[in-house]
Amino acid sequence: MDESLLYDIFGVDRTYRCTGSEVRLGAVYVALEPKEELLVCPDCGSTNVIRKGKRTRQIQTLPIGFHPVVLQVEVPRCRCKSCQKTFEVAPPFARPTPTTPAR
């Protein structure tokens, strides 16, 4: 999918990149992952972090014509090597959900 469409129309932050898209059951699914620059400890600000798993969050956005669009956003779980804090990198373009940890 054209990245300018993601950034300008759907409101996706430029710190995310598209890793693929497909049409399935009449809906458009777009896979997104955060760029490495987002992997920063929220407590100490260190970039010395390691990934410790991930989950996928599905966010429905504006339709294209009559086709719903679902953003499948990777939410990495990280551990800071400096302060040992474990945290998730939540998408900055979506409202927090009950499973999204508070910062």
Secondary structure, DSSP 8 states (H G I E B T S, - for coil): --HHHHHHTS---TTEEEEEEEEETTEEEEEEEE-GGG---TTT----EEEEEEEEEEEEEEEETTEEEEEEEEEEEEEETTT--EEE---TTS---TTS---
